[in-house]
Amino acid sequence: MARTLTFKIFRYNPTKENDEPHIDTFELEETPRLNLFTALHRIREKQAPDLMYDFVCRAGICGSCAMMINGRPTLACRTLTADLADTIELYPLPFFKLLGDLSVDTGVWFHDMAKRLESWIHTTKEFDPTAEEERMDNATANKIYESERCIECGCCVAACATAQVYPDFLGAAGLNRVGRFMFDPRDTRGEQEWFELVSTDIGVFGCIGMMACDDVCPKDLPLLEVFSYIRRKMNSGVKVAVTEMDLT
């Protein structure tokens, strides 16, 4: 016999006059292989046409449908109701600007983070459109590929204790982006430049090591390995900085 699921959903429209944050309760009959993305669609179609949430790909690729599901940040399209209790609580991701109900604006934060980190390959070489693409060994290419698999869903930042206290903290997504360019042999930034960019309390040394980001990442990125690599590089940067200090 199919279960009747109870959804307790956070509701608040900041653009609506006199609206206050509250919880609305909905009931829905469970069907085989039902995921939360489809469940929310059914609730909006039949019960709450003004319910706000984000979606694009429906396949765990775009990261748009990230939300707090029973207290854990994850993707609605990748979450089956069969794996949850009869009562399901849905809240928007913390940290990011709330647009309404379960919808948050992750785009502005990720755009600003990319600009802060100068997320492009830095090189002194002139671009030659006729030249053969630079080759790299498979191990290096795989490291870059693993970092590039980030879908910028924001789950890691939402789960991060440091990010909730320091809004300028780069978070796992930002540090993973740094690691991606550190791995890339085409990027000519030196250890001192990386040191000045991320060796602060809002950079790699702001991480307190709880690794909640690693627990909730829907793409299972090797975040621990990336952070360890960056810390080792930063230790080299410390040595460079001390060597270049004017002690006279």
CORRAUR-V639103 format. One record per backbone hydrogen bond with DSSP energy under -0.5 kcal/mol. NH is the residue of the N-H (numbers start at 0). CO is the residue of the C=O. If there is no record, write none. Layout:
BEGIN
{{NH;CO} {NH;CO}}
END
This chain:
BEGIN
{{4;2} {4;27} {5;85} {6;4} {6;25} {7;5} {7;87} {8;6} {8;23} {9;89} {10;21} {13;11} {15;12} {16;14} {18;15} {21;10} {23;8} {25;6} {27;4} {29;2} {33;30} {35;75} {35;78} {36;75} {38;34} {39;35} {40;36} {41;37} {42;38} {43;39} {44;40} {45;41} {46;42} {47;42} {50;47} {65;62} {66;73} {67;90} {68;66} {68;71} {69;67} {69;88} {71;68} {73;66} {75;64} {77;74} {78;75} {79;77} {80;33} {81;33} {82;79} {83;80} {87;5} {87;85} {89;7} {89;87} {90;67} {95;93} {96;104} {98;102} {99;102} {100;11} {101;51} {102;99} {104;96} {105;103} {109;105} {110;106} {111;107} {112;108} {113;109} {114;110} {115;111} {116;112} {117;113} {117;114} {118;113} {119;117} {122;120} {128;126} {130;127} {140;136} {141;137} {142;138} {143;139} {144;140} {145;141} {146;142} {147;143} {148;144} {148;145} {149;146} {157;153} {158;154} {159;156} {163;159} {164;160} {164;161} {165;161} {166;164} {168;165} {169;201} {173;169} {174;170} {175;171} {176;172} {177;173} {178;174} {179;175} {180;176} {181;177} {182;178} {183;179} {184;182} {186;183} {187;121} {187;185} {193;189} {194;190} {195;191} {196;192} {197;193} {198;194} {199;197} {202;199} {203;197} {204;197} {204;199} {205;202} {206;203} {214;210} {215;211} {216;212} {219;216} {222;220} {225;221} {226;222} {227;223} {228;224} {229;225} {230;226} {231;227} {232;228} {233;229} {234;230} {235;231} {236;232} {237;233} {238;234} {239;235} {240;236} {241;237} {242;238} {243;239} {244;240} {244;241} {246;244}}
END
